[in-house]
């Protein structure tokens, strides 16, 4: 997570001020899910994104968007 925060030029405490669905938070959430065994519940709590189901929907929407652009 620290690598992604550094890449985005953001500090962890700044995540509190960002919206639940902020693109930077979604990027970090996606990376945490693909590169670790952290649960969606943990990711949602750690990144202050609301319910884990909201995070799941955001990540699913990104996957769908990515599949459409490849076609």
HUZI-V226419 format. One record per pair of residues at least 4 apart in sequence whose C-alpha atoms are under 8 Angstrom apart, sorted by the first residue. I is the first residue (numbers start at 0). GAP is how many residues later the second one is. D is the distance in Angstrom with one decimal. If there is no record, write none. Layout:
<<I	GAP	D> <I	GAP	D>>
//
This chain:
<<0	4	6.2> <0	27	6.7> <0	31	7.0> <1	4	6.1> <2	4	6.1> <3	4	6.1> <3	24	6.3> <4	4	6.0> <4	5	5.0> <4	6	6.1> <4	7	7.1> <4	23	7.7> <5	4	6.1> <5	5	7.4> <7	16	7.2> <9	4	6.6> <9	5	7.9> <10	4	7.1> <11	4	7.9> <12	4	7.8> <13	4	6.8> <14	10	7.5> <14	32	6.5> <14	33	7.1> <15	31	7.7> <15	32	6.4> <17	4	6.2> <18	30	7.6> <19	5	7.5> <19	28	6.5> <19	29	4.2> <19	30	6.4> <20	4	6.7> <20	5	6.5> <20	28	6.7> <20	34	7.9> <20	37	7.3> <21	4	6.4> <22	4	6.1> <23	4	6.3> <24	4	6.0> <24	22	6.6> <24	24	7.7> <25	4	6.0> <25	29	7.6> <25	32	7.0> <25	33	7.0> <26	4	6.3> <27	4	6.1> <28	4	6.2> <28	14	6.2> <28	15	7.9> <28	18	7.7> <28	26	7.8> <28	30	8.0> <29	4	6.2> <29	29	6.6> <30	4	5.8> <31	4	5.5> <31	5	7.8> <31	6	6.8> <31	11	7.4> <32	4	6.6> <32	5	6.3> <32	6	7.4> <32	7	7.5> <37	4	6.3> <37	5	6.7> <38	4	6.3> <39	4	6.0> <39	12	5.3> <39	13	7.9> <39	15	7.0> <39	16	7.1> <40	4	6.2> <40	10	7.2> <40	11	4.7> <41	4	6.0> <41	10	8.0> <42	4	6.0> <42	9	7.6> <43	4	5.7> <43	5	4.8> <43	6	5.9> <43	7	6.2> <43	8	5.3> <43	11	6.4> <44	4	6.5> <44	5	6.9> <44	6	7.8> <44	7	8.0> <48	5	7.6> <48	6	6.8> <49	4	6.8> <49	5	7.6> <50	4	6.8> <51	4	6.2> <52	4	6.2> <53	4	6.3> <54	4	6.2> <55	4	6.0> <56	4	6.0> <57	4	6.4> <58	4	6.3> <59	4	6.2> <60	4	6.1> <61	4	6.0> <62	4	6.2> <63	4	6.4> <64	4	6.4> <65	4	6.5> <66	4	6.8>>
//
